[in-house]
Amino acid sequence: MENKQYRFANLSDEDLQQVHNLEKQLSEEKGEEVILIAYDQKVNQGN
């Protein structure tokens, strides 16, 4: 059985700026605030 665990992604300053820019673009398009959250997936093999 797989056990999926998630942790916050370790992003560079440049990556964070890209995420922020996309949040701003989507917020403007939708007319409401959009917040993006970046995660890494870690898969553990269990018995």
Residue pairs with C-beta under 8 A, 6 or more apart in sequence:
1 46
1 47
2 43
2 44
2 45
2 46
3 43
3 44
3 45
3 46
4 41
4 42
4 43
4 44
5 41
5 42
5 43
5 44
6 39
6 40
6 41
6 42
7 39
7 40
7 42
8 37
8 38
8 39
8 40
9 38
9 39
9 40
10 40
11 19
11 38
15 38
19 36
19 38
22 36
23 34
23 35
23 36
26 34
26 36
27 33
27 34
